Amino acid sequence: MRLHVRGNFFIAAILLVLASGLTGCSTYNEQNRFAAPWMQGDLATAEKEATRKADKAAGSKDEIIWRLEQAAILRTAGKYDESNAAFDQAQEKIDQYAERAKVKVGAEAGALFSNQANVPYRGRSYDGIMLNTYRALNFLAKHDLDKARVEIIRAYQRQQDAVEDNRRRIEQTQEALDKEKEKRRIEKAEKDPAFRGSVKQTYSNLDSLKAYGDYVNPFTVYVDGLIFLAGAVDNSDLERARKSFERAATFTENNKFVKADLDALEAAVRGTRVEKVTYVIFENGRAPVRNQVRIDIPLFFTRLSYLGAAFPTLELQGGALSALKVTAGGTNETTALLASMDSVIAQDFKNELPSIITKTIAATVAKGAASYALNEVANQEGGGIAGLISQVGTAVYQLAVNIADLRTWTTLPKEIQIARIPTPADRKVDLHAVGSAQHAVVTLDEGLVNLIYVRSISAGGPMFVSQMKLK
């Protein structure tokens, strides 16, 4: 009777492991059905797929990331109200997580036996910053400068909060590690020379990207300056605009258009009449995606045939246009780089990487300990054959759940460029993509300050052009 009960327990345990191995094993990239139409510029199909996925994910651990993707696609399609509605839903969840100053370790316990992709996506720092920046631009497109100001202030505040959030994340990871019964094995794995060498080699490409500073997005800083310059009601607004342009200039030392903004602002402070001006903001290419690489973990258990972990990697995307030529009246300009989203995202990734490594190793060691325990029971209860079968089964389980967290906001651009020209008398602006057949002619609305917004997802796809009046 005793053997029967223990045998049933063993079978139940194996079934539990196999069942858990079947959940959460589809990566974000595999679930992302809008990626291909988005890259091709097929907004209708991309919107349909993103909306379907976001609606299906409502209330789930992945709701935030799918809403961000949906909102960005809707924004590109010029559906600003629908875009802001999706951003609202993402923002509500992001803020809920942010209000929980201390993450409950128990909320991540399940991930120790599957993968980090099973932890709720809370939104990364640059997600929140870009969310509020895009909402501000959506309101500008709706001619609501007051709401645009509110959103860009929120974006600025998120940049200030991000440093503290990162410090808290590091502390929380350490606190969780201190409570982990396998702490010794986790720390030993992190210090293993072979493992450290693999990690260094895997992430060496991140060092080639320029760092703007922790959680600073020059695009958000610049839009802040534009909004407070165009909507200035007193000298304090002009002073804020000046500080924002000065900060943007430090990140883009060779961008003559930011310097021209500073000169125009100084003229405005002196009371000089402001000439009509048109801005071009060019969102170009695709943001990095996450993929995964397997790095072996030192074996600390006997009767285990496999102990490895999948770690996320950041893959930069090619296929972007180089620049736009802007022709208006007698003026010819070429857009200049304002912000590399590759750099912004890579810096956030680097800041998060130590926690990712620790959590992934902890999850791998925990699964290894569970597999070792099952193999021990099998060997004791059923002998060599049962032990061998168990080893094969646990190895299959390890492989099944060995996926990294690949969730990332893929519909962001690779980079953002700008140009600034005097508004032509005929209000016609020609936009030519350098090295491509893409071309558009915009007839500007009447305004003192106009903004042309251009989105190109890939060099072979269409350009999406819109305009808004700032003043």
ABEGO torsion letter per residue (X at the ends): XAAAAAAAAAAAAAAAAAAAAABGABBAAAABAAAAAAAAGBAAAAAAAAAAAAAAABGBAAAAAAAAAAAAAAAAAGBAAAAAAAAAAAAAAAAAAAABABBBAAAAAAAAABBAAABBBAEBAAAAAAAAAAAAAAAAAAGBAAAAAAAAAAAAAAAAAAAAAAAAAAAAAAAAAAABAAAAAAAAAAABAAAAAAAAAAAAAAAABBBAEBGBBAAAAAAAAAAAAAABABAAAAAAAAAAAAAAAAABAABAAAAAAAAAAAAAAAGBBBBBBBBBBBBBEBBBBBBBBBBBBBBABBGBABBBBBBBBBBBBBGBBABBBBBBEABBBBBBBABBAAAAAAAAAAAAAAAAAAAAAAAAAAAAAAAAAAAAAAAAAAEAAAAAAAAAAAAAAAAAABBBBABBBAABBABBBBBBBBBBAAGBBBBBBBGBABBBBBBBBBBABBBBBBBBABAABBBBBBBBBAX
